[in-house]
Amino acid sequence: MIGFRRKSRIAALQTLYEIDLSDHNPDEILTRLVQDKDLPEETATFAQELVNGTLNNKHAIDEIIKKYASTFPIEQIAPIDKNVLRLAIFEILFDNKVPVKAAINEAIELAKSFGSNTSAKFINGVLGSIVTEHEQPETQ
């Protein structure tokens, strides 16, 4: 059985993906998804937090993606992969409400479910590099 947080992440990912492809209003997209899937309020609220947080930090998150996936221009990264990365980076570096390993595992599961055959490996590699660098103590 899928927990409410996974359902929230799926709704958030689908919202971010649709925004990338259509530039529709995020609130309208999420409202439609919540109604179509008959998601409980707790799930909808968490999805809204993820969407808002990711969009509010999108520029900074995209700069991080450019740095750690430098061999892939961000415009050429598959929209699903890019948005899985955005969600995970938001949760890991900006939100800090879930353990890092949980955020990475959730991102990999989203990539397996919605991405290509190579998405999970790509997501894991980028997030692993980000976490490795951010966990190292700063040298003086």
Secondary structure, DSSP 8 states (H G I E B T S, - for coil): ---HHHHHHHHHHHHHHHHHHH---HHHHHHHHHHHHT--HHHHHHHHHHHHHHHHTHHHHHHHHHHHTTTS-GGGS-HHHHHHHHHHHIIIIII--S-HHHHHHHHHHHHHHHS-TTHHHHHHHHHHHHHHHHHS----
